[in-house]
Amino acid sequence: MTDTLYDAIIVGGGPAGLNAALYLGRSCRKVALIDSGDPRNLAAGVMHNMITNDGVTVEEFRRRSRADLEPYDVTCFEDVVDTTTPAADRITVTTSNSGTLHGRTLLWAAGVRSRLPEIPGLPELWGKQVFECPYCHAWEVRGKSFGVFGGEVPSECLAATLTTWSPSVTYLTGARQLPDDEAGRLRAAGIPSVTDKVLGVRADPEGVAVSLADGSSRTFGALFLHMDTEPRIGPLRDWLGAEDLESVQIDERGRTRHPRLYVAGDLGKNMQQATMAAASGGLAGMAINSDLVREDRPGSLYDLPAVPE
């Protein structure tokens, strides 16, 4: 346990948390950054659409970002948060290995967990021949045929978007009856559907082979799908009073209905992209700094709008 009072405790060492730490460190704030080391995009291996870092590995991006923090008063903890406890003037965070930390503010940037459909073979191909984000991965497989699985999470808009990268896109319904609006968008995009249940996927010299319930197999250069996600907010649940942080976020800078709690990255109201996550971390960092100025020097900054009921 330490008696140090941090200006901000940041939970999550991805683009959002790292950029927030940079903003706050450069604002002469004392920062604790807690990172569990299991980023959502680790399976993908590399990052794209991050200017000056396009194609860099996830590990290298995190190493470079940590190096950028070294000149500032930012302490990094490789650890897992067990509990968070709010009080009038601070939030207390307990960790598995680093003890108890106290912060004037808490920025939660721990992200979400992706939940793959229960299709045999899918986990082994995830991030290799099977992807979710076209902007992150479609360039590398451009021109090949794409399968889009829409069995559990409707993905017809993903399929239509992928026509930018491939002239051959096929929608796999997973034997789900498509509602009229979903089927209509597929027709408008000129995308054919395969209606049989998907039994499994496996690697193929052409990319990925999809086994269907009728005994046939379809081969694609790559398979795309949207996934359900689970917010990584376990240590907040006892006092958050909500299923996620997006529902309690009150402005574009990551403020929430809970005093001293902020959100950035995939948990907030922004598209789940590394560049957007980093931007939201910067916005949250500025919000935290200005709110601490308001607290330390009352009346020195304009009043924030009242929190809507």
N, C-alpha and C positions, 0 to 999 in steps of 0.2 A: 504493500500500500504506500502511496506517496501523497504528501500534502500539497504538491504542486497544483495550482489552479490554472488550467489551460484556458485561453480565450475561446478555443474551439477544439472539440474532439470530433474527428472525422472517422466514420466507420465505412470502410470500403476503399481499396487501393487501385481501382480502375481509373479510366480517364476522368470521370467526374470527381472522385475524391482527390486524385493527384492534382488536377487543375485548381480545385478549391484550395488545397494546401499551398499551392504556389501563389495564388492571389492573396491569401491570408498571411503567408510568410513575408511576402513583399509589402504587406500592410503593417509590418512590425508587430504581428500578433504571434503569441505563443500557441503552437498547434501540436496536437497528438494525432497521428494518422495510424489507424489500426487496420491491418490487412490480413485476411485469412489465407490469401494466396491461392484461391481456387476460382479464378475469373470465369464468367460464363462463356467467353469466347476462346478459352484455352484450346478446345478441340480443333478450332479452325486453324490454329497455328500462327496465322499472320493477320495483320490489320490492313485495311484498305480505306481509301477516301479520307485519310488523315494527312493533311498537307505536310510535306517534308518527311513523312513517315509511311508513305504508301508502300505496302509490301513488307514492312518490317515485322519481325516476329513479335508475338505478344510479350514474350519474356524480355526481348531487347527494348521494346517500347517502355515497359515498366522500369527496366534498369536505367534507361536514359532519363526518364521522368524523375526517378528517385535522385539521380545525380543533380538534376536541376534544383532540387530542394535543399541540397547540402549547405548553400550559403546562408540559409534562413533558419529561424528558430522553430524548426519542424522536427519532431521526434517520431520516428517510425517504429511501430510495434508489429512484429509478425505474430499475430494472435487472433483469438476468437472471442467475441463478446458474449458473455453469458447472461448478464442482466443490465438493465438501465433503470434508474430511479430518478424521477424529476423532483426538484424542490423549488423553493421560491426564487433562489438566486443562482442555481446551478443544476446540472444533471450529473449524477454519479454513474459511472460505467464500471462494471466488474468484468474482468477477462479471465481466461483459463490459466494463463501463465504469467501475466505481467502485473497482476494485482488489481487494485482499484484506482481509477482515474477520475478526476473531478474537472468538469468544464463549465464555463459560463454558457456555452452553447453546444449543441450537438447537431452535426450534419450527418444524416443517414444516406449513404451512397453505396449500400451493399448490393444493390442490383436485384436481379430476379434469377430464379432457376428455371431452365427450360425443361419441359416435360415431353419427351418423345412419345409418339404413339407406340403401343405395344405390338410392334411388328418384328418378328424374328429377323435378325441381321442388321436392323437399323442402327443400333448403338455402335456397332463396329465400323460402319461406313460414315457415321456422322462427322462432318467436317472434312471428309475426303471425297466421296462421291455424292453425298447427300447434304443439302444446304437449306438455309432459310432465306437469307437476304440476297436478292439479286444484285444490289449495288455493291455488296461486299465480295461476291464470288462469281457472278455470271460472266464477267469478262474473261476469266481463265478458261471457261468452257464454252465460250461464244461459238456459234455456228454449229454446235452439236445438237442432237435432239434432246428435248427436255421432257421428263415426266413431272407432273405436279400432283401430289397427293392431297386430296381434299376430303378425306374420309371422316376426320374428327373435327377439324377446324376448317371451315370453308375458306378456300384459297383461290377462288376464281379471279380475284383482282390481281393476285400474285401471278397467276397464269397469264393474264392479259399483259401485265407489265413485262413478263419474260419474252414476249414476242419482239422486244427491242433487240435481244441478243440471239434469238434463234428463230428460223422460219418454221420449225417443227416443234410444236408444244402439244402435249396430250394430257388431258385431265383424268385422273384416276379417282373415281367417286368413292371407292371402298364399299360398294354396294349400298351407299346411302341414296335415298330418294332426294333429288335436288329440288329445292323450292324454285318457283318460277323466276324470281329475280336472279338467282344464281345461274340457272340454266340460260336465261336471257343474256346475261353478260358474256357467257361462254360463246353463245351463238354470234353475238355482235363482234367478238374477237376472232371468230373463225376457228375456234379450238374444239377438236373432237373429244369425246368422252369415252372412257372405258368403265363399264358399270360393274364388273365383277369384283368380288372381295379380294383384297391383297393379302396373300398368305405369308409372304416373306420377301426379303431382298438379299442379294448377294453381289459381290464384286464380279465384274465381267471385263474382259479385255476392252470392250467398247465403253465401259463406264459402270453401269449398274443394271442388273437383271432383276425384274420384278415378277414374282410367281403369283399367278392368279388362280382363283377357285375353280375355274373351268379346266384347269390342267395346263393352260398355256403359259407362256412367259413372254414378257415384253422387255426389250433392251433399250436403254437410253444412255445418252452421254452423261447425264446428271439427273438427279432427282431433287426436287424442291418441295418444301412444305412449310406451312405455318404451324406453330406449336402453341399449346397452352403454356402459360408461365405461372410460377408461384413466387410471390414477393418474399424476399428474404428479410422479414421483419420480426422474427421470433422473439428477440429480446425486448421488443417494444410492445408486444401484444397485451401485456398485463395492464398497461395504462393508456394505450393508444385509442381504444374504443372505436376502431375501424378495421376493415378487412385489408386495407392497403393505405399507402401514403398519398397516392394521387387524390383520393377522396377528401383528404384533409388539407391539401395544398391550396393556398389562397391567392398566390400571385405567381408571376413568371420567374421570380427570383428565388423560389424555393421555400418561402415562408409557409408555415402551416398554422392551423388553429391552435396548436399547442405552443405556448411561449417557450422560446429557446430551442425548439426543434425545427430543423430545416431538412429539405430533401433535394437530392440531385441525382442525375443519371436515369437509369431505366425505371426506377421506382416513381419518377415524377411525370409531369405532364409534357413529355417531349418524345419524339420518335426515338426508338431504341437503336441508335447509331452511335458509334464511338465519338464522332465529331460533335454530335448534339449533346452527348453526355458530358464531354469536356466543357462545352459552352455553358451548360446548366451548372456545372461546378463553379465556373468563374462567376456566374450571376449570383449563386448562393454565397460564394465567398465575399462578394461586394455587399450583399444584404447583411451578412453577419457583421462585417466591419462597421457598416453605417449604423446598424442597430446597437452595437456596443458604444459607438460615439453618442448616440441618443441617450443611452443609459448613463454614461459617464459625464456628459455635458448636456443636461436637460435644456431643451429649447434651442439648441444650436442647429438642429436640422428640422425640416418640415415634418409635421405629424403624418404618420401613416394613416391610410384610410381605415375606418372601423371594420373589424372582421364581420363579414355578413353572417346573419343567423342561419 
